[in-house]
Amino acid sequence: MTIEYLKQGQPALMPDLAQTTHTVQEMLRTMEEEGESATRVYSQKLDSWTPESFIVSAEQIAAAEKALPETVKADIRFAHKQVREFANRQRESLHEFECESYPGLITGQRNIPVDAAGCYVPGGRFAHLASAAMSVATAKAAGVKHVTACSPPRDENGIHPATLFGMSTAGADTILSLGGVQAVGAMAFGHFTNTPVNILAGPGNRFVAEAKRLLYGRVGIDVVAGPTESLILADDSADPWLVAVDLISQAEHGAESAAILITTSRRIGEAVLKLIPQALAQLPAESIAGQAWENFGEVVLTDNREQAAQLADDYANEHVQVQAEDLDWWLATLRNYGSLFLGEETTVTYGDKTSGPNHILPTRGAASYTGGLWVGKFIKTVTYQRMSRDANAQIGRVAARISRVEGMEGHALSGDVRLEKYFPGEPLSTSVQEL
């Protein structure tokens, strides 16, 4: 495959998390051993925040709603409606079934929501109110009984009003004004709620991501999120200004956010490179997008669309946009992405904020084996079986013989005793020849 880098970024190396892991392990251990008092200490130390109650009251939620302009509240409600309806469609696509897979053997599948979910909504430089819809509303659409949502305090008044309104609108049963590792640990251990969660969801910084990773197994998690990634596929029909703006719009997430253009058109690639400074100039002076583009931005030229698609699948990026002709071909061909945006009329920003499909997505190549957060993450798909005595004649003999080939005599005995009980005196041998 012939490719040419018109601009090449730094390699996206896996970070050295040794110190982060040590710090998070110690925090989680202390929180589990010492309980809510340790959580309070960490909140004071890290966020200068120790309210009388970390649980946000109905009065505080009402005050946040009252403080917001009607247009902001309407926009939040619209975004939540989009996310909730998409999640509801996903829920409807999950089917239970029962079948007779062998005469007398009934097997089946059930979809059971977890009892409790914990949803982390980031704070930091931005008010990530859209993340509340992605995690909380999706969990409620799955049928989760109790959703605890956490977000860091913005100032002495607690959670950003728009974020708080978003968490409430999404259907959170309990909202905690907590951030960071202390929030993740509190949800996992049931601090302040007496309801330990079964699964943790939502993006966050490297400490939040590491806390989720370390707790995985004890609880479920959605994904271990890394820096935002965005990749655009463009042919000669693309609008270079739209491409340039879309690249830097995602680069503003953080200094390590990768923004990549793969194009079959040298004209488009060179035009985008010339337009990037103009697009960056329209962002606030404090924006990190320029640094991210300088270090991790890429423009790659390929010979044809087949090469472009293969390269995109090799990247297995979080977000993939296609600004090219024959969108159906790209939809049918591309395989590795967190979420796909087809045509110039849509963009990752829409997915991030309001269009409906979830924006909590795999990064660092994980899209090669998993999708992002969806309603199924909050649901256990479990199986069951029942069978007639007659079915034991075949199922029991085969199971016992396989067990003996494996050297598991106790397993074989479980089949033997049933055959002896249900078919007394009948020649139903479960012995095997020596291998």
C-alpha positions as CSV (number, residue, x, y, z in Angstrom):
1,M,0.0,0.0,0.0
2,T,1.5,3.3,-1.1
3,I,0.9,6.1,1.4
4,E,2.4,9.6,1.8
5,Y,2.3,11.7,4.9
6,L,1.8,15.3,4.1
7,K,2.0,15.8,7.9
8,Q,2.9,13.2,10.4
9,G,2.2,13.3,14.1
10,Q,3.9,11.8,17.0
11,P,3.2,8.1,17.6
12,A,0.3,7.4,20.0
13,L,2.3,5.4,22.5
14,M,0.6,3.7,25.5
15,P,1.2,6.0,28.5
16,D,3.3,4.9,31.5
17,L,0.6,4.7,34.2
18,A,2.8,3.2,37.0
19,Q,2.6,6.3,39.2
20,T,-1.1,6.8,38.4
21,T,-1.9,3.2,39.2
22,H,-0.1,3.4,42.5
23,T,-1.9,6.6,43.5
24,V,-5.3,5.3,42.5
25,Q,-4.8,1.9,44.2
26,E,-3.9,3.5,47.4
27,M,-6.9,5.8,47.3
28,L,-9.3,3.0,46.5
29,R,-7.8,0.8,49.3
30,T,-8.2,3.6,51.8
31,M,-11.7,4.4,50.8
32,E,-12.8,0.8,51.0
33,E,-11.1,0.3,54.4
34,E,-12.0,3.6,56.1
35,G,-15.3,4.3,54.4
36,E,-17.0,7.6,53.8
37,S,-14.6,9.5,56.0
38,A,-11.8,8.8,53.6
39,T,-13.9,10.0,50.7
40,R,-14.5,13.2,52.5
41,V,-10.8,13.7,53.1
42,Y,-9.9,13.1,49.5
43,S,-12.7,15.5,48.3
44,Q,-11.3,18.2,50.6
45,K,-7.7,17.6,49.6
46,L,-8.2,17.4,45.9
47,D,-11.3,19.6,45.3
48,S,-11.4,21.8,48.4
49,W,-15.0,20.5,48.7
50,T,-16.6,19.1,51.9
51,P,-20.3,20.0,51.9
52,E,-22.5,18.8,54.8
53,S,-24.0,16.3,52.3
54,F,-22.5,15.2,49.0
55,I,-26.0,14.2,47.9
56,V,-27.5,17.0,45.8
57,S,-30.9,17.9,47.2
58,A,-34.1,18.4,45.2
59,E,-33.9,22.1,46.2
60,Q,-30.4,22.4,44.8
61,I,-31.6,20.8,41.5
62,A,-34.6,23.2,41.4
63,A,-32.3,26.1,42.0
64,A,-30.0,25.1,39.1
65,E,-33.0,24.7,36.8
66,K,-34.2,28.2,37.8
67,A,-30.8,29.7,37.1
68,L,-30.6,28.5,33.5
69,P,-32.0,30.3,30.5
70,E,-35.0,28.6,28.9
71,T,-33.1,28.1,25.6
72,V,-30.4,26.2,27.5
73,K,-33.0,24.0,29.2
74,A,-34.8,23.4,25.9
75,D,-31.6,22.4,24.2
76,I,-30.7,20.0,27.0
77,R,-34.1,18.4,26.9
78,F,-33.8,18.0,23.1
79,A,-30.4,16.4,23.3
80,H,-31.6,14.0,26.0
81,K,-34.7,13.1,24.0
82,Q,-32.4,12.1,21.1
83,V,-30.1,10.0,23.2
84,R,-33.0,8.4,25.1
85,E,-34.9,7.5,21.9
86,F,-31.8,5.9,20.3
87,A,-31.2,3.9,23.5
88,N,-34.8,2.8,23.5
89,R,-34.4,1.5,20.0
90,Q,-31.3,-0.4,21.0
91,R,-33.2,-1.9,23.9
92,E,-36.0,-3.0,21.6
93,S,-33.4,-4.7,19.4
94,L,-32.4,-7.1,22.3
95,H,-34.6,-10.1,22.2
96,E,-35.2,-12.9,24.6
97,F,-35.9,-16.3,23.2
98,E,-36.6,-19.9,24.1
99,C,-36.2,-22.9,21.8
100,E,-36.1,-26.7,21.8
101,S,-32.5,-27.3,20.7
102,Y,-32.9,-31.1,21.0
103,P,-36.1,-33.1,21.6
104,G,-36.9,-32.5,25.2
105,L,-34.1,-29.9,25.8
106,I,-35.4,-26.4,26.2
107,T,-32.8,-23.6,26.1
108,G,-33.4,-19.9,26.4
109,Q,-32.0,-16.4,26.9
110,R,-33.1,-13.5,29.2
111,N,-32.0,-9.9,29.2
112,I,-31.9,-8.6,32.8
113,P,-30.9,-5.0,33.6
114,V,-28.3,-4.6,36.4
115,D,-29.7,-3.3,39.7
116,A,-27.5,-0.2,40.1
117,A,-25.3,1.8,37.8
118,G,-22.8,4.6,38.5
119,C,-22.3,7.3,35.9
120,Y,-19.4,9.7,36.0
121,V,-19.9,13.1,34.3
122,P,-16.6,15.0,33.9
123,G,-15.9,18.6,35.0
124,G,-12.6,20.2,34.4
125,R,-12.2,22.9,31.7
126,F,-15.6,22.3,30.2
127,A,-19.2,21.7,31.4
128,H,-19.7,18.2,29.9
129,L,-23.5,18.3,30.3
130,A,-24.0,16.1,27.2
131,S,-22.2,13.2,29.0
132,A,-25.0,13.0,31.5
133,A,-27.4,12.1,28.7
134,M,-25.0,9.5,27.2
135,S,-24.6,7.5,30.4
136,V,-27.5,8.2,32.7
137,A,-30.3,8.3,30.0
138,T,-28.9,5.1,28.4
139,A,-28.8,3.3,31.8
140,K,-32.5,4.3,32.5
141,A,-33.5,3.2,29.0
142,A,-31.9,-0.2,29.8
143,G,-34.2,-0.5,32.8
144,V,-31.6,0.0,35.6
145,K,-33.5,0.5,38.9
146,H,-31.1,3.0,40.5
147,V,-28.6,5.3,38.8
148,T,-26.1,7.2,40.9
149,A,-24.5,10.1,39.0
150,C,-21.4,12.0,40.1
151,S,-19.8,15.2,38.8
152,P,-17.1,17.4,40.3
153,P,-17.9,20.7,42.0
154,R,-17.2,23.6,39.8
155,D,-16.9,26.2,42.6
156,E,-18.2,26.8,46.1
157,N,-21.8,26.2,44.7
158,G,-21.1,22.7,43.6
159,I,-21.8,21.1,40.2
160,H,-22.2,23.4,37.2
161,P,-26.0,24.3,36.9
162,A,-26.3,23.1,33.3
163,T,-24.5,19.8,34.2
164,L,-26.7,19.3,37.2
165,F,-29.9,20.0,35.2
166,G,-28.7,17.5,32.6
167,M,-28.1,14.8,35.2
168,S,-31.5,15.3,36.6
169,T,-33.2,15.5,33.2
170,A,-31.5,12.2,32.2
171,G,-33.2,10.5,35.2
172,A,-30.4,10.1,37.8
173,D,-31.9,8.7,41.0
174,T,-29.1,10.1,43.2
175,I,-26.6,12.8,42.3
176,L,-23.4,13.3,44.2
177,S,-21.2,16.4,44.0
178,L,-18.0,14.4,43.9
179,G,-15.2,14.2,41.3
180,G,-12.2,12.1,40.4
181,V,-11.2,8.8,42.0
182,Q,-13.2,9.6,45.1
183,A,-16.3,9.7,43.0
184,V,-15.6,6.5,41.2
185,G,-14.7,4.7,44.5
186,A,-17.8,6.2,46.3
187,M,-20.1,4.7,43.6
188,A,-18.4,1.3,43.6
189,F,-18.4,1.1,47.4
190,G,-21.9,2.7,47.9
191,H,-20.6,5.6,50.0
192,F,-23.4,8.1,50.9
193,T,-26.0,6.1,49.1
194,N,-25.8,2.6,50.6
195,T,-26.2,1.4,47.0
196,P,-23.0,0.0,45.6
197,V,-23.2,0.0,41.8
198,N,-22.8,-3.0,39.5
199,I,-21.3,-1.1,36.6
200,L,-19.4,2.2,36.1
201,A,-19.8,4.3,33.0
202,G,-18.7,7.7,31.7
203,P,-15.5,9.4,30.6
204,G,-12.9,11.1,32.8
205,N,-9.2,12.0,33.2
206,R,-6.5,9.4,33.5
207,F,-7.1,9.0,37.3
208,V,-10.8,8.3,36.7
209,A,-10.0,5.9,33.8
210,E,-7.5,4.1,36.0
211,A,-9.9,3.8,38.9
212,K,-12.5,2.2,36.6
213,R,-9.9,-0.2,35.2
214,L,-8.7,-1.3,38.7
215,L,-12.3,-1.8,39.8
216,Y,-13.2,-3.9,36.7
217,G,-14.1,-7.4,37.8
218,R,-15.6,-6.2,41.0
219,V,-17.9,-4.1,38.9
220,G,-18.5,-3.8,35.1
221,I,-17.2,-0.8,33.2
222,D,-18.1,0.7,29.8
223,V,-14.7,1.4,28.3
224,V,-11.2,2.6,29.5
225,A,-11.2,5.9,27.7
226,G,-8.0,7.6,26.5
227,P,-7.5,11.0,24.7
228,T,-10.1,11.9,22.1
229,E,-9.4,10.6,18.5
230,S,-10.9,11.8,15.3
231,L,-10.3,10.6,11.8
232,I,-11.7,12.0,8.5
233,L,-11.8,10.2,5.2
234,A,-12.0,12.6,2.2
235,D,-11.9,12.4,-1.5
236,D,-11.7,15.2,-4.1
237,S,-15.4,16.1,-3.6
238,A,-14.8,17.2,0.1
239,D,-14.9,20.8,1.2
240,P,-11.4,21.5,2.6
241,W,-12.7,24.2,5.0
242,L,-15.2,21.8,6.6
243,V,-12.5,19.2,6.9
244,A,-10.1,21.7,8.6
245,V,-12.7,22.9,11.0
246,D,-13.8,19.4,11.9
247,L,-10.2,18.4,12.6
248,I,-9.4,21.2,15.0
249,S,-12.8,21.1,16.6
250,Q,-11.9,17.7,18.1
251,A,-8.3,18.7,18.8
252,E,-9.6,21.1,21.4
253,H,-10.5,18.2,23.7
254,G,-6.9,18.0,25.0
255,A,-3.2,18.3,24.3
256,E,-3.0,14.6,23.3
257,S,-6.1,14.5,21.1
258,A,-5.3,13.1,17.7
259,A,-6.9,14.5,14.5
260,I,-6.2,12.6,11.3
261,L,-7.1,13.2,7.7
262,I,-6.8,10.3,5.2
263,T,-7.5,11.5,1.7
264,T,-7.2,10.2,-1.9
265,S,-6.8,13.8,-3.1
266,R,-3.5,15.7,-2.9
267,R,-5.4,18.9,-3.6
268,I,-7.6,18.4,-0.6
269,G,-4.8,17.4,1.7
270,E,-2.7,20.4,0.8
271,A,-5.7,22.8,1.0
272,V,-6.6,21.5,4.5
273,L,-3.0,22.0,5.7
274,K,-3.2,25.6,4.5
275,L,-6.6,26.2,6.2
276,I,-5.8,24.7,9.6
277,P,-4.1,28.0,10.9
278,Q,-7.1,30.0,9.8
279,A,-9.4,27.6,11.7
280,L,-7.3,27.7,14.8
281,A,-7.3,31.4,14.7
282,Q,-11.0,31.4,15.4
283,L,-10.6,29.6,18.7
284,P,-9.9,31.3,22.0
285,A,-6.3,32.0,22.8
286,E,-6.3,29.5,25.6
287,S,-7.4,26.7,23.4
288,I,-5.2,23.6,23.4
289,A,-6.2,22.6,19.9
290,G,-3.1,24.1,18.2
291,Q,-0.8,22.1,20.4
292,A,-2.7,19.0,19.8
293,W,-2.7,19.5,16.1
294,E,1.1,20.3,16.0
295,N,2.0,17.1,18.0
296,F,-0.7,14.6,16.9
297,G,-2.3,15.9,13.7
298,E,-1.8,14.0,10.5
299,V,-2.6,14.3,6.8
300,V,-2.1,11.1,4.9
301,L,-2.4,10.7,1.1
302,T,-3.4,7.3,-0.4
303,D,-3.7,6.0,-3.9
304,N,-7.3,5.0,-3.7
305,R,-10.3,4.6,-1.4
306,E,-9.6,0.9,-0.8
307,Q,-6.2,1.9,0.7
308,A,-7.8,4.7,2.6
309,A,-10.4,2.4,4.2
310,Q,-7.8,-0.2,5.1
311,L,-5.6,2.5,6.7
312,A,-8.6,3.8,8.7
313,D,-9.4,0.3,9.9
314,D,-5.8,-0.1,11.0
315,Y,-6.1,3.1,13.1
316,A,-9.4,1.8,14.6
317,N,-10.2,5.3,15.7
318,E,-12.8,6.5,18.1
319,H,-14.6,8.8,15.7
320,V,-14.5,8.4,11.9
321,Q,-16.0,10.9,9.5
322,V,-16.5,10.3,5.8
323,Q,-16.6,13.3,3.5
324,A,-16.6,11.5,0.2
325,E,-18.8,10.2,-2.6
326,D,-20.6,6.9,-2.5
327,L,-21.3,6.9,1.3
328,D,-23.0,3.4,1.1
329,W,-19.7,1.9,-0.1
330,W,-17.9,3.4,3.0
331,L,-20.6,2.2,5.3
332,A,-20.4,-1.3,3.9
333,T,-16.6,-1.4,3.9
334,L,-15.4,0.2,7.1
335,R,-15.2,-2.1,10.1
336,N,-13.1,-0.6,12.9
337,Y,-14.5,2.6,14.5
338,G,-16.3,3.7,17.6
339,S,-18.9,5.8,15.8
340,L,-19.2,6.6,12.1
341,F,-20.3,9.9,10.6
342,L,-21.3,9.7,6.9
343,G,-21.3,12.8,4.8
344,E,-20.4,16.5,5.4
345,E,-23.8,17.2,6.7
346,T,-23.0,15.5,10.0
347,T,-20.0,15.9,12.2
348,V,-18.5,14.5,15.4
349,T,-19.7,17.5,17.3
350,Y,-23.3,16.5,16.6
351,G,-22.5,13.0,18.0
352,D,-20.8,14.5,21.0
353,K,-23.7,16.8,21.9
354,T,-27.1,16.0,20.5
355,S,-27.8,13.6,17.6
356,G,-28.5,10.5,19.6
357,P,-25.9,7.6,19.2
358,N,-23.7,7.4,22.2
359,H,-20.4,9.4,22.3
360,I,-18.7,7.3,25.1
361,L,-16.5,5.4,22.7
362,P,-13.4,3.1,22.6
363,T,-9.9,4.7,22.0
364,R,-6.3,3.6,21.5
365,G,-7.3,0.9,18.9
366,A,-10.0,-0.7,21.1
367,A,-12.5,-0.1,18.3
368,S,-10.9,-3.2,16.6
369,Y,-12.7,-5.4,19.1
370,T,-15.5,-3.4,20.8
371,G,-18.0,-0.6,20.3
372,G,-18.8,2.1,22.8
373,L,-21.3,2.5,25.5
374,W,-24.8,1.3,24.6
375,V,-27.9,0.1,26.3
376,G,-26.6,-3.5,26.3
377,K,-23.8,-2.5,28.6
378,F,-26.3,-2.1,31.4
379,I,-28.0,-5.5,30.7
380,K,-26.9,-9.0,31.6
381,T,-27.7,-11.4,28.8
382,V,-28.1,-14.7,30.7
383,T,-29.1,-18.2,29.7
384,Y,-31.2,-21.0,31.1
385,Q,-32.2,-24.6,30.3
386,R,-34.6,-27.3,31.3
387,M,-35.0,-30.8,29.9
388,S,-37.1,-33.9,29.9
389,R,-36.0,-37.3,31.3
390,D,-36.0,-38.8,27.9
391,A,-33.6,-36.2,26.6
392,N,-31.1,-37.4,29.2
393,A,-30.6,-40.6,27.1
394,Q,-28.5,-38.6,24.6
395,I,-27.4,-35.5,26.5
396,G,-26.4,-37.5,29.6
397,R,-24.4,-40.1,27.7
398,V,-22.5,-37.5,25.6
399,A,-21.8,-35.3,28.5
400,A,-20.5,-38.2,30.6
401,R,-18.3,-39.5,27.8
402,I,-16.8,-36.1,27.1
403,S,-16.1,-35.6,30.8
404,R,-14.2,-38.9,30.9
405,V,-12.1,-38.0,27.9
406,E,-11.3,-34.8,29.7
407,G,-10.4,-36.8,32.9
408,M,-13.2,-35.2,34.9
409,E,-14.8,-38.3,36.6
410,G,-17.0,-36.2,38.9
411,H,-18.6,-34.5,36.0
412,A,-19.2,-37.9,34.3
413,L,-20.8,-39.2,37.5
414,S,-23.5,-36.5,37.3
415,G,-24.6,-37.9,34.0
416,D,-24.3,-41.6,35.2
417,V,-26.5,-41.2,38.2
418,R,-29.3,-39.6,36.1
419,L,-29.1,-42.3,33.4
420,E,-29.3,-45.0,36.1
421,K,-32.3,-43.3,37.7
422,Y,-34.3,-42.5,34.6
423,F,-33.4,-45.7,32.6
424,P,-32.9,-48.5,35.1
425,G,-31.6,-51.7,33.5
426,E,-31.1,-50.2,30.1
427,P,-27.7,-50.4,28.3
428,L,-26.7,-46.7,28.3
429,S,-22.9,-47.0,28.4
430,T,-20.8,-43.9,29.2
431,S,-17.4,-45.6,29.2
432,V,-14.8,-44.6,26.6
433,Q,-12.1,-46.4,24.9
434,E,-8.5,-45.6,25.9
435,L,-7.0,-42.9,23.8
